[in-house]
């Protein structure tokens, strides 16, 4: 509090605390009041407030298009990988095109959050857009896989900024009670772009070549730059101009090896386990050193004081377990539908529509409810209870459901899970205060990314372990299915094919229960959240 009292707006502190207290006491009483006082007051403006429609037109396009570009670029490349490998060769290294972007994107999140807090979030959005577009052009011009991987790292550094700063700009430009509605819109955009990416990637690659999936970012980036320029510029906190370079190095040493280790686990190759364990150990040692560094430095990349607030660290944990559950479903449900149910790629894509639509509808509905009622944590609490119960029931009864019933059942699970991310962002932005708003938003994005990698690796390990214990040949075939798709089963005779399908189906019972464990832990985090109303 001493630091915040030196700011120009500190004179308004008593009035703002008094205003915040009634809402806070409606949640969990004393803990809420302490939370309202602990974080810094929201910034105010002397300008007349905008109407809801004018505010929407001012704020939504600049945050929508950068988020759309960053999320779509994570999935658009996956469809083009065969064409990229065919054109550039070195097919065994093609997966690095995806992994390198993921690592850079994850590392960039707290960097942009920190720099946005210091130099202004609109200014850093221009930087992120420029880096993203330059990286896109270089990717299109890459003559080999090695350079393409390097340029994807550059593009990922830009993409991480687009995602983090889009979230932070909502907190900067929108009043706290309105943020839930905008977070719901943003979640809908993220789901749409996730679904749009593979479709657009396939079409562009077939019609114009794989280079087009990168070049399409140029006109979109220029349009996004125009939209962002319409947002009023706000001065950052220039007192925090010292950058924590040692912290960044240690953060890279933590994130890179951990994500690579989790990627190794997903390959279900026993020979990769020693390397995965070595990478994981190196990453954990770096994490310990990072925590030590952040506690000593006066200007930390990741301020430890954020994680001393229960609502913030519980929100980050909730984002991690939500990411683990959702991305695991998106990753492995298509494998189940194709390998066990024998659906074609087009049928599988159609069956996934309720899942993606459910997330978007749940997110937007929750955002509207948060804005109207002010309640936050109750929505993911009861939503994740519904998701957990549904996943447990599906784990036992999915063999008795038709493909259509499975699709709608998972659509219901997704509807429940749509209650989470908007609430998490609103909670963290409220508790972080304006000075650390970008850093708080970045840590949510980072937590979700690491959680997603952890979740898919864990589910993959569960599937592979059960199949190995049942039949090593089936485990080997499952690894081939993950690498090449269900066509790996085409050469089997009908009897063996049926046995393999049954064994994989049995292993998926445990996989769905594992995802239910993720949502159950998320339920506990939401249930114990101190901040329950804004």
Buried (B, 14 or more C-beta within 10 A) or exposed (E): EEEBEEBEBBEBBEEBBEEBBEBBBEBBEEBBBEBBBBBBBBBEEEEEEEEEEEBBEBBBBBBBBBBBBBBBBBBBBBBBBEBBBEBBEBEEBBBBBBBBBBBBBBBBBBBBBBBBBBBBBBBBBBBBBBBBBBBBBBBBEBEEBEBBBBBBBBBBBBBBBBBBBBBBBBBBBBEBBBBBBBBBBBBBBBBBBBBBBBEBBBEBBEEEBBBBBBBBBBEBBEEBBEBBEEBEEBEBBEEBEEBBEBBBBBBBBBBBBBBBBBBBBBBBBEEBBEEBEEBBEBBBBBBEBBBEBBEEBEBBBBBEEBBEBBBBBBBBBBBBBBBBBBBBBBBBBBBBBBBBBEBEEEBBBBBBEBBBBBBBBBBBBBBBBBBEBBBBBBBBBBBBBBBBBBBBBBBEEBEEBEBEEBBBBBBBBBBBBBBBBBBBBBBBBBBBBBBBBBBBBBBBBBBBBBBBBBBBBBBBBBBBBBBBEBBEEBBBBBBBBBEEBBEBBEEBEEEBBEBBBBBBBBBBBBBBBBBBBBBBBBBBBBBEBBBBBB
